[in-house]
Amino acid sequence: MKDMRLSPAFLGADGLQLLLFGGKGGVGKTTAAAATALALASRHPGRAILLVSTDPAHSLLDSFAGAKPPANLTVLELDAQLYLREFKEKNRQRLMAIAARGTFLDEEDIDRFLELSLPGLDELMGFLEISRWVKAGTYAEIVMDTAPTGHTLRLMQMPEQMTAWLGALDALLAKHRYMKKVFHGAYERDDLDHFIEGLAAAVKEMGQLLQDHHRCRFVPVMLAEAMSIEETLDLLRELQRLGLGMTEVVVNRLYPDRPCPLCQDSRARQRQELARVAREPLFAGVRLWGVPMYPQEVTGLEGLRSFWDGLAPVDVSGAAGAVSRTPIPPRVDHPIPLPPPATTMLVLAGKGGVGKTTLACATALRLAGSYPGKRILLFSADPAHSLADCLKLPLGPQPTPVAPGLWAMEMNAAADFIALKEQYRQELAQFFTQLMPNLDLTFDREVMERILDLSPPGIDELMALAAVMDFLTPKKGYDLLVLDAAPTGHLIRLLELPEIIEGWLKVVFGLFLKYRTIFRLPGIAERLVRLSKDVKRLRALLRDPARASLYGVGILTEMALAETGDLLGACGRLEIPVPGLFLNLATPGGTDPLCAALLLREARLKARFAAAFPGTPQPLVYRQSEPRGIANLAALGQLLYLKNGGTGAGAPVTREK
C-alpha cells in the first residue's frame, strides 16, 4: 500500500460506517470493493468488517477465487429473497388485517394483491437489514458492492418508493381510524399502526443514513472510456439529487506509457477522455484516483491485496493533446451466420461492461445493410442507457432515424408507468364525481387510487418492453427489433417477470369484473387488456427460435465466465434460444510484456468458455481503436457475421479491415 498521505479518504476516513462502490457494469466495482474491505480488515485487525453484495448477479466470492478471508472480514452475497420471505412470514397476518380494515376487497383479493406486490421489495428488505446492522454497530464498517448503475439507482431510490407503498397501507387504515372515532369517540393506536410506524421509521433511518456524508460514502468506479464516463455522469447527477456523499472516483485499468502500439492507442484514447472529464462541472471538487491495467486478472487474496499498490492521483493536465499514432482496426475470428430474414427480435445480453451496446449497434447496422426493404428498430431496455453515446446521436423515447432502414430509441420506462397511474387516477376521479356525487367515499376512493402503488416493482420496465411489441404491428410497420439489454442479473429478472405481471393483471381484471357494479373504468381496463396481450406476445416471441434469438456477449475473464453461465442457464429455463456467444474485447496480441501476459491469460479463458458452452458458436471480437459512431460500428458489423448469412458457424475465418 502506498503512503497513507497518497491514499484515498475512503480507505481511512474516521466514522465511516457504510461505503458503497458503484458504476457501469464491468468497470471493476467488485474488485475495488473487495480490495478495500481487505485493506480495512488488515489495517484494523480488531474491527469487524463486512463485505456485502447487492448485485442480483453476485461475483464477490468469484473475486476471492476460493480463498478464505481474514477472521475479522465477513463476505456475504446477500440473499434478498430470504429477507423478503422472512418479512412475509412474520407480517402476512398484519398486512391482511390492514387491507381488510380499509377496503371492500375480500380475503382472497387481499391475499393475491399482497403476494404480487411484494416481489421486487426483496432488495429493499435486504438493504433495510444492512441499515439495521449499521444502526446496531454489528460491524465497524460495511463495504457494499452494488449492481450496475441503473439497478443501483433504483435501489438508492427505494426509500422514496417504499414511502409510497407505506402510504398505500396507511390509507387502508385511515377509514378504520375514522369509523372508530365516529362510533366510539376515540381511536387507540394498535399493533397495526405500530407496525406501519416502525417500518416507516426504518425506511426513514435508511434514507438518513444514505444522506449522512460522515457515516456513508458512495465511490463511483469507472473506466477512461466515453460510455463509462457518460454513465458515471448520470450516476453523479442522481447521487447529487438524492443527497448522497461522493468526493472520490476510482478510474480503473489505465494503460501505461509504453512503445507497444496497442498500449499507445489505448493510453491516447484514455487521456483524451480524461481531458473531457476535467471540463465536466460535475467532476469539480472530485478527486480522481487511477489504478493501472494489471497483466493478471485481479482475484484471490494476493491479487486483491495488491490492487491498490499502483494507485495514484489522476493527472489530467495536457491530456487533450494525446494522439494515437497507430489506430487499431477491427478484427473478428470465427464470425457466425447472419440472423435469417424471418427473425423479428434479437437480444444482445451479458455482464455489464462487456460491450453489449456496441455489438447491438453493429448488428443492427449490418442487418439494415443486408436486408434492404426491412424496417429495423434498435432500442435499449437498460435503465442506464448508452445507445446514444455509442451511436453518437441524440436519442429519446421515440424512434430516431439512424441509417437507411434503421431507427433507434431509448425507452423511458418510468414515464410510461407514471402516465398509466395518472390515467387510472383521472378515470377513477371522473367515475366518483359523475356517477356517485352524493356519496362520501373518501376513504374507499383513496384506497382504490393507491391500488397501482401495490403493483410489482419492475412492472414499468416490462410495460415499456411489452409496448415495443406494438412496433411490430402493421400500424407501426417495423419488421425487426434489436434489443440492447440490461446487465445479466437485471435482464434475468426482467425476463422472468412476465409470469408475475400476468398474475397481477389477472387480479386487477378479477377486481374489475367482481366489483363492476361498484366502479367502472373502461379506459384503464382497455389499456391493461392491451398490456396483457403485449406481455403474452413478448413471451411467445422470445420462445420461438424461428423468430427470436438471444446472443450472449462476454469477455475473457473469470467473472464474465461465471455470469455467462448464469445467463445461458436462465435462457435454458425460459426456453430462449442462444445461437451465438460473442467473446468481446480480446487482446490482439503483441510482444510487450503487458499485452503478452493479457494474451496468455485470455487464451486459457477462451478454452474454458469453449468447454463450458460446447454447442454454442463463439466469435472472438478483438479490441479496436474507436467502436463508436455509425461508420466504425458499421465496419465492425461487417466482420461479426458471415457474408450473405453464411453456413459455417464457427468456421476459422479471420477478417481484417
HELIX and SHEET records of a PDB file:
HELIX    1   1 MET A    4  LEU A    6  5                                   3    
HELIX    2   2 ALA A    9  LEU A   11  5                                   3    
HELIX    3   3 LYS A   29  ARG A   43  1                                  15    
HELIX    4   4 LEU A   60  PHE A   64  1                                   5    
HELIX    5   5 ALA A   80  GLY A  102  1                                  23    
HELIX    6   6 GLU A  107  SER A  117  1                                  11    
HELIX    7   7 ASP A  122  ALA A  136  1                                  15    
HELIX    8   8 THR A  149  MET A  156  1                                   8    
HELIX    9   9 MET A  158  HIS A  184  1                                  27    
HELIX   10  10 ASP A  191  LEU A  210  1                                  20    
HELIX   11  11 ALA A  226  LEU A  242  1                                  17    
HELIX   12  12 PRO A  261  ARG A  279  1                                  19    
HELIX   13  13 PRO A  281  PHE A  283  5                                   3    
HELIX   14  14 GLY A  300  ARG A  305  1                                   6    
HELIX   15  15 PHE A  307  GLY A  310  5                                   4    
HELIX   16  16 ALA A  319  GLY A  321  5                                   3    
HELIX   17  17 LYS A  356  SER A  370  1                                  15    
HELIX   18  18 LEU A  387  LEU A  391  1                                   5    
HELIX   19  19 ALA A  413  LEU A  435  1                                  23    
HELIX   20  20 THR A  442  GLU A  449  1                                   8    
HELIX   21  21 ILE A  451  LEU A  454  5                                   4    
HELIX   22  22 ILE A  459  ALA A  467  1                                   9    
HELIX   23  23 VAL A  468  LEU A  472  5                                   5    
HELIX   24  24 THR A  488  LYS A  514  1                                  27    
HELIX   25  25 PRO A  522  LEU A  542  1                                  21    
HELIX   26  26 GLU A  558  ARG A  573  1                                  16    
HELIX   27  27 PRO A  593  ALA A  612  1                                  20    
HELIX   28  28 ILE A  630  LEU A  640  1                                  11    
HELIX   29  29 LYS A  643  GLY A  645  5                                   3    
SHEET    1   A 8 LEU A  73  GLU A  77  0                                        
SHEET    2   A 8 ILE A  49  SER A  53  1                                        
SHEET    3   A 8 GLU A 141  ASP A 145  1                                        
SHEET    4   A 8 LEU A  18  GLY A  22  1                                        
SHEET    5   A 8 CYS A 216  LEU A 223  1                                        
SHEET    6   A 8 GLU A 248  LEU A 254  1                                        
SHEET    7   A 8 ARG A 287  PRO A 292  1                                        
SHEET    8   A 8 ALA A 312  PRO A 313 -1                                        
SHEET    1   B10 THR A 400  ALA A 403  0                                        
SHEET    2   B10 LEU A 406  GLU A 410 -1                                        
SHEET    3   B10 ILE A 376  SER A 380  1                                        
SHEET    4   B10 LEU A 480  ASP A 484  1                                        
SHEET    5   B10 MET A 345  GLY A 350  1                                        
SHEET    6   B10 ALA A 548  ILE A 555  1                                        
SHEET    7   B10 GLY A 580  ALA A 586  1                                        
SHEET    8   B10 LEU A 620  TYR A 622  1                                        
SHEET    9   B10 ARG A 331  ASP A 333 -1                                        
SHEET   10   B10 THR A 654  GLU A 656 -1                                        
END                                                                             
